Each structure stands twice: as C-alpha cells, then as structure tokens.
Amino acid sequence: MNKQPILSVKNLKVHFPIPKARDWPWEPVPTLKAVDGVSFDLYEGETLGVVGESGCGKSTLARAIIGLAPTKAGDILWQNDNIVGVSGEALRRIRQDIQMIFQDPLASLNPRMTVGDIIAEPLRNYRPELSKNEVIMQVRAMMARVGLLPNVINRYPHEFSGGQCQRIGIARALILKPKLVICDEPVSALDVSIQAQVVNLLKELQKEMGLSLIFIAHDLSVVKHISDRILVMYLGNEMEMATSGDMYESPRHPYTKALLSAVPIPDPELEKSKNIQLLEGDLPSPIKPPSGCVFRTRCPIAAESCAKDKPWLQAVGNEHFASCPRS
C-alpha cells in the first residue's frame, strides 16, 4: 500500500438548513447535520467500506467527495489538492478521475438512451478526439469486460434485469479509467446471488485497473468480503475504523458490536445460539442530535459524562480507532 493517500478527508461537515413554514427572525434556522466531522485517508488500490444505519450520512459523504453536495467545513484532498468548492473546468478534470456507481441501477440510467450511448457518453464528453469507430470499439470492449454481450449495445435500460443494469452503470463509471470509484450501495437493490457476482466483478476490475474504492453498504457481510478497512458511521459521526479483520474479530464500539451481532450466520445452530445485542430506542433526529456522544441515548454502557463532550476517534490498537473511551 502506498504510504501517500490518494484521498484525504479531514473533519468534513455537510449541514443542510431546513426550511420552515414561517420564518420568525428570532428563531434559529433548524440544521440537519448529515455529516458532522468525518476524517479518513484512502490509499491507492485500497477499498474503504462505509457502513451504518439508514440516515447515518453514508451517501451524503460520498456525494460531498464527488462535489454533488455542498460542504460546510473541512477539507477534501485529492492527490494533495484541496477540491472543496472547486467548480468549472477544474471540477470537470477531477470528475474524470473520480466516478460513482449509484444505488438504483435502473434509475441511474437514462431511459431514452441506448446502452451503447450511455456507456459512450463519458468518452464523448472527455475524449472528443476519438472517432466514432474508436468510441464503439472501447464501449464494446468494456461491455465484454463487465459481462455484457456486445450485441445488446442498441437496447434500452428497461430491457435488462437489475443486475445487468448495474453492470451497465459499472461500465459507464470505468470507461474513462478513473483512479477512484465511489460505490453508493451498488448491490442493495439486487438479489443475493447477483450481489455476489457484482462484488466479485468489482474486485476483479479493481485488481486489473488498480482502482481505489469507497464501498457503501448496509450488508456487513458484503462489506467484509470486499473491504480492506471499514468505517462505521452513526448520525453523521465516526464510531469506529479498523481493518476488515480487526473490525469483525474484535469490535470495540458498542454500536459496531450491535451491528455485527445482527449479521445472520449460515449455520442454523450457531444462529440460534448467538447473542444478539438489540439497540434500545429509536434513531434520534439528525436535526436535534444528542449532546456529547450522539450514540449515548441507545448505548448500553453510557454514563453521565457521555453527554458532555463529543468523542473523537482514538487509537485502540494497530490501525484500529474507536470513538468510545469506555468500550
């Protein structure tokens, strides 16, 4: 692994003001803290898994990195250059190296465009010097690489299954040979068998093309299979970060332990005998998160001191960090 990170996110915050029916001048505008101080490094050829409940800020984090969500504070260093607030031609150049695969395979594809046109669109935008035949040749080669028959190049997205549509999205993301691909829950809408095929395809393409991946998912077993390191988020905050092996063998944060206890085990006897750590209460509103540690209202080991100061990631082992000093 290269010691110099290809991407560094430092204390990133993404806050959204919530419009009200009536704006009284003496009332503060409510703010949704979707991402509230997240930091991590991503290295060349590495896969960082990002997990957490729905609404924890995973997708907002991904969109902020690629420039689709405005940031309130923090830095995003892409190859040592801060890309926060970058626009115009500079942003266009960056997006050639950072591509995204979206959650809904069909909704992310233009229904009025053929498969060939969808995959060729990035080439036409960024490689105008290529002839029509050269574009078609590259599109057909990429289709074959992701498991699509080249003879379907003139078909439309609605003629394909969900798994095939996601392969089209992968081909579109990789046609420019980017350095980083952000996968925003790319398998959550697919059947289990198709999920395995898509994950294995991403791993093969990563090795072949030297890609760095940010892989967002709900399924912790899928994240374990593909990730080198894993970041656990809750209400826009970091709870724990560790290598994949350490995260599953010795989780430190109570939230991580609860998530892992909910992962089903294929063995029926082990599944019946395992200890499931249920979280009490509902997920707090990100508009009014708890003071101090945002997880304290559902934490089984919370103390009065947890309501005072917001905890930050601290080293608890080799390449293992957790935000809970009591765990």
N, C-alpha and C positions, 0 to 999 in steps of 0.2 A: 504493500500500500504506500502510495506517495505521501511523504510527510507534509507536503504543502496542500491544504484543502483546495478543491476546485470551487467550493461554495461555502461561505461562512455567513450564518445568520446570527446577529448579535442584538439581544434584547428587543426583538421585534414586537411591535404593538399595532394591532389593527382594531380601531374602535369605530363604531357606526352610531351617529346621532339618530335617535328615534323621534320621528315627527309626532306631534300631539295635535289633538283636535282643536285645542285653544292654546295659544302661546301667551302666557302671562309673563310680563317682564321680570317679575320677582321669583319665578320658578326656574330652577336649572333644567336644561335640556337633558332628558334621560340618554344614557350612552350604553350601547351594547358592546362589551369588551370581548370580542370574538377571539382575539389573540392578545395576550397580556404579558409580554416579556419572555419570549421564547428565544433560545440560543442553541446553536449546534453547528458542527462542521461536517461537511461531506467531502469524501476523498475520491479521487479518480478510480473508476471501476468498482466503487462500493455501492451497496444497496442499504438505504436507511428506511426501515419500516416505521410508520407512524400509526399508532392505534389509540383508541378511546371511544367512549360512547358517542352517539349522535349528538351534535351540537357542541362538541368539545373544541372545535376550531380547526380540525384537520384540513378540511377543504379550503377554508379561508387562508390558512397558512400557505397552502400550495398556490392559491391564486395570487397572493401577495408576492410570492417569489417570482412568478412569471409576469407580474405587472397588471393583473386583472382586478386587483383590489387595492385601494389606497392605504398607505401605511401612516400611522400617527407618529410613531417614533421608532428608532432602531436603525440598524444598517443591514444591507444585504450585499455582501461582497462576492461578486462573480469574477473569478480569476484575479483577485486583489483589487478590482474596481467596484466602487460603491454604485449600485444600479437603482437605488431608491430615488424616485422622482424622475428617472430617465424617460425621455419621450422622443418622438420623431424618428429620425434615421438611426440614432444611437440605440433606441429600443428595438428597432427593426433588426439591427445586426445581432443583438443579443438573442432575440427570439429564434434566430436561425440555429443557435446552439442549444437552446432550451425549448423543448417541446412537451406537450401534455397529452395524456390519454385520459378520456373522460369516463365518468361512471356509467352513464346510459349509452350503450353502443349505438342504438338507432337514432336517438335524439341528437347525438353529436354529429350526425351526417346529414348533409343537405339532400332532402328527398327529390329535388329536381335535377340533381347531378348524377351522372353515371359513376360507377366505381372507379373507372379509369380517370375521369375528370377530378374526382375527389382526391385521389392519391397524387395526381399530377399538379394540383393547384399550388402546393408549396414550390415546386420546381418552376412553374411559370412566374411566380412572384419573385423568387430569389435567383433563378438561373435563366434569365431571358435570352442568354446567348445560345442555349440549347435549341436544336432544330426539333421539329415535331416528331420526327422518327426517333431521335435520341431520347426525347421525353417518354415516348411509348415504350421504348426498349427498357428504360430504367424502371418504369411503372410495372411492366410485365415481370421483370426480374425480382422486384420487391414483393409483388403478389405471390410469386412462386416461393419466395423465402419465408413468408408468413403462413403458407399453407392454403393459398387461394389459387384455383385453376385460372390460368391466363385467359381462357376462353369466356370467362364471365365479366370481362373488362367493360362491356357495354350494358350491363344490367344495372338496376337501381337498388338502393338500400333495402326497400321493402320486400325484395325478393330473396333476402338472406335471413338466416337464423341469427339469434343474438350473438352466438359465438363467432359466426362469420363476420358480422358487423363489427365486432371488437377487433378482429384481425384486420379489417379494413382501416379502422382507426389507428392500429399499431403501424400499419404500412404507411399511412399518411404522416404519422409522427416521425418515422425513421427515414423517410425518403431523402431528407436533407443531410442525413448522417450527423445528428446532433451529438453533443457531449453529455447532456443531461436530459433525462426523460422523467417527468413527474406523472406518476400513475395514480389518479384520483379514484380509488375504489374500482379498479377496472374489471373485477370479477364478481362484484356483489350482486349483479343482476343476472348471473349465469348459473346454470346447473352445476352441481358439484363436479361431475366428470369433465365438463367443459372448463371449469375453473382450473383444474389441474393441467389441462392442455395449454391454456393461455399462460399460466405461470411458468410452465416448463419452456414454452416458446420465448418468453421474456428473458429467462435465464440463459437460453442458448444465444439469443441475439445480443445480450449484454456481453457475454464472453467473446463472441465473434467480432463485435464492433467496439468493444472497450467502453461501454456506456456506464455512466453513473445513474442510479435510480433512486427516486424517492417514492416508496410504495405505501400508499394509504389503504387501510382495510379495517373491517370490523372483525374478520375471522382471524383469530390469533394463530391458528394452526397454519393458515396460508402465509401469514407474515413470517412465522418461524422458518418456513420452508425456503423463502426467497431472500431473507434479510441477513446482512452482516451485523448490523446494530439496530436496536429498536428504541424508539422514543414514545413514551406513554404520556398522553395529554388528558387533562380534565379541566373543563371550564376555561379554556384558553391558556392554561398554565402547564408547565412541565412537571410531571410527577417523578419520572424515573427515566434513565437512559443507561443502556448496557449492551454488551454484545448479545447476540441471539442466544447463545448457550447459557450465559450467566443469567439472563432475564428469566429463562424458563426453569433453570435448575435452582436458583437462589434469589427469587424476587425479594426486594426489600420494602417497597412502599405498600401499605395496606390496600390501596386501590389496585395496584398491579396484581397482588395476591388474589383479590376478589375476581378480577378479570380472568386470570389463569384457572381459577377453580371452576369457572363456568364452561371451560372448553371441554366438549364431550370426549370420552375415551372409547376407542373401538371395542375394547374388551368389556362385555356386559357385567362380569363380576367386579372388575375394578371400578366401573362406572357406578355401580350400586354402593360400593363401599367408600368412595371418595368423600371428602369433607368439602361441601360447597359453602363458600363464605358469602352469604347474602348481604347486600348493602341495604341498610335501613333508610327509609325516607325517599323523597323524590329528588330529582336533579334540581338544584337551585337555579333561579333565573340568572342568566348572564348579565342582565341589566342591573340586578342588585345582588352581586355575589357576596358570600360571607366574608367578613373581615379576616385578616390574617391568612391562615391556610384555607383555601376555597373548598377543600375536601373535608374539613373538620365536622360539618353537620351530619356526615354519613360515616365518619371514621370510627371504628371500634376502639381505638386507643387514644382518642382525642382528650386533651387536657385544657384547662383554662388558659394556659399560656399559648395555645394554638390560635386563639382569637386575636392576639396582639400583633405579631409581626408576620409578614409574608415570608415563607421559607423559600430558599433558592437551592438549586442543585448543588450538592456537595459530595465529594468523593467518599465512597464506602467500600471501595475495592479497586482492583486493577481495571481501568476503563469502565467502572461501574459507578453511577451517580444517582442519588436519590434526594428528594426534597424534604423527606421526613426525618428529623433528628431522633425521633422516638422509636423508629422501626428497628 
